[in-house]
Amino acid sequence: MSFREFLHMNGYAAYVWSAYAIAIGGLALNIWLARRQLRVAREEARRRLAMQETP
């Protein structure tokens, strides 16, 4: 089996590679959203802490 045949996947390449792309895209989106939410939560915590320290 050659590399070209492997990439073609016996005619199922469109389904297989699109499934990989969707899975990787979903994982990347999940990581990006989690990091964004963490950043927002940290900023909110800093703001609340600053408000408590102000007399």
Rosetta silent file (secondary structure, phi, psi, omega in degrees, C-alpha in Angstrom):
SEQUENCE: MSFREFLHMNGYAAYVWSAYAIAIGGLALNIWLARRQLRVAREEARRRLAMQETP
SCORE:     score description
SCORE:     0.000 S_00000001
   1 L     0.000  127.575  179.876    0.000    0.000    0.000 S_00000001
   2 L   -89.673  167.599  178.516    1.423    3.331   -1.033 S_00000001
   3 H   -62.000  -37.154  179.092    1.058    6.628    0.758 S_00000001
   4 H   -64.328  -41.484  176.858   -1.262    7.840   -1.994 S_00000001
   5 H   -65.038  -38.541  177.574   -3.540    4.820   -1.514 S_00000001
   6 H   -60.988  -45.408  179.767   -3.501    5.424    2.226 S_00000001
   7 H   -64.912  -30.975 -179.356   -4.634    9.028    1.725 S_00000001
   8 H   -76.415  -26.857  176.085   -7.377    7.880   -0.656 S_00000001
   9 H    55.602   42.172  177.728   -8.666    5.346    1.949 S_00000001
  10 H    52.703   36.971  176.679  -10.240    3.015   -0.639 S_00000001
  11 H    94.040   -5.038 -178.293  -12.769    5.651   -1.656 S_00000001
  12 L  -103.390   11.996 -174.223  -13.715    6.749    1.858 S_00000001
  13 H   -58.081  -41.642 -177.881  -11.199    9.569    2.143 S_00000001
  14 H   -60.835  -39.383 -179.296  -13.794   12.359    2.036 S_00000001
  15 H   -74.730  -43.955 -176.632  -15.649   10.885    5.007 S_00000001
  16 H   -67.050  -51.653 -176.282  -12.577    9.918    7.021 S_00000001
  17 H   -69.151  -33.375  176.413  -10.609   13.141    6.578 S_00000001
  18 H   -68.854  -34.453  176.704  -13.663   15.340    7.109 S_00000001
  19 H   -65.275  -42.140  175.926  -14.389   13.443   10.343 S_00000001
  20 H   -61.769  -44.213 -178.760  -10.816   14.064   11.495 S_00000001
  21 H   -63.027  -42.253  179.386  -11.108   17.747   10.569 S_00000001
  22 H   -65.611  -41.946  179.907  -14.397   18.140   12.450 S_00000001
  23 H   -64.475  -46.072  178.949  -13.001   16.369   15.522 S_00000001
  24 H   -66.001  -39.158  176.740   -9.824   18.460   15.578 S_00000001
  25 H   -63.056  -41.164  177.889  -11.848   21.618   14.975 S_00000001
  26 H   -64.470  -41.453  176.999  -14.160   20.751   17.855 S_00000001
  27 H   -64.669  -43.404  179.077  -11.232   20.129   20.183 S_00000001
  28 H   -63.277  -41.987  178.210   -9.562   23.394   19.151 S_00000001
  29 H   -63.442  -41.283  178.865  -12.817   25.291   19.674 S_00000001
  30 H   -61.931  -43.959  178.637  -13.260   23.705   23.099 S_00000001
  31 H   -64.050  -46.094 -178.683   -9.735   24.713   24.140 S_00000001
  32 H   -61.609  -45.661 -179.755  -10.160   28.258   22.807 S_00000001
  33 H   -64.814  -39.830  179.301  -13.509   28.755   24.575 S_00000001
  34 H   -64.812  -43.072  178.956  -12.170   27.374   27.868 S_00000001
  35 H   -65.879  -38.768  178.194   -9.134   29.651   27.767 S_00000001
  36 H   -65.431  -43.194  179.257  -11.301   32.654   26.940 S_00000001
  37 H   -64.346  -38.641  177.397  -13.690   31.858   29.788 S_00000001
  38 H   -63.844  -42.540  179.117  -10.754   31.475   32.192 S_00000001
  39 H   -62.276  -43.640  178.976   -9.367   34.862   31.129 S_00000001
  40 H   -64.139  -41.846  179.647  -12.734   36.539   31.656 S_00000001
  41 H   -64.557  -40.290  177.927  -13.149   34.890   35.071 S_00000001
  42 H   -65.022  -42.310  177.908   -9.694   36.035   36.159 S_00000001
  43 H   -62.192  -42.232  178.015  -10.394   39.602   35.045 S_00000001
  44 H   -62.392  -42.887  179.537  -13.694   39.550   36.937 S_00000001
  45 H   -64.828  -40.441  177.379  -11.961   38.248   40.073 S_00000001
  46 H   -62.807  -42.645  179.408   -9.311   40.976   39.825 S_00000001
  47 H   -63.038  -43.979  179.911  -12.008   43.649   39.475 S_00000001
  48 H   -65.387  -39.891  178.441  -13.927   42.342   42.466 S_00000001
  49 H   -65.054  -41.011  179.028  -10.780   42.133   44.562 S_00000001
  50 H   -64.721  -37.307  179.736   -9.812   45.684   43.619 S_00000001
  51 H   -68.231  -34.394  179.569  -13.288   46.915   44.592 S_00000001
  52 H   -71.692  -32.631 -178.384  -13.002   45.221   48.004 S_00000001
  53 H   -76.552  -22.380 -179.450   -9.601   46.772   48.731 S_00000001
  54 L   -74.841  126.714 -179.034  -10.821   50.308   47.992 S_00000001
  55 L   -72.149    0.000    0.000  -12.000   52.017   51.238 S_00000001
